[in-house]
Amino acid sequence: MEVRLQDLGILRPDIVLVLDVGPKVARKLALQKGPRSYLGGRRKDIAEKDFNHQEEAYREYLRMARTDPAWVRVPCITEGRLDSDQVIYERIWEIVRTKL
């Protein structure tokens, strides 16, 4: 059974930015995080603990970016490394600017 946004009374977004980091890099970055107070001092949240879930969610995000024009993929990795904040910002701004 497919649930549609309008069935839930939720507005359809004009744009959804998918910051494409990929589960392997995301996992590596999560391992570098220190204890987080909002997690009671733990280093990983529920999603970060389940790599299979991360991979499945990633595939679904990419599918949505391919099939729904409102979803736009923003590459954030170059040669296996996370791009700088400035590079990612510029990519995001270029996408958003065209939607204004």
ABEGO torsion letter per residue (X at the ends): XBBBAAAAGBBBBABBBBBBAEAAAAAAAAAABBBBAAAGGBABBAAAABAAAAAAAAAAAAAAAAABAABBBBBABBGGBBBBAAAAAAAAAAAAAAAX
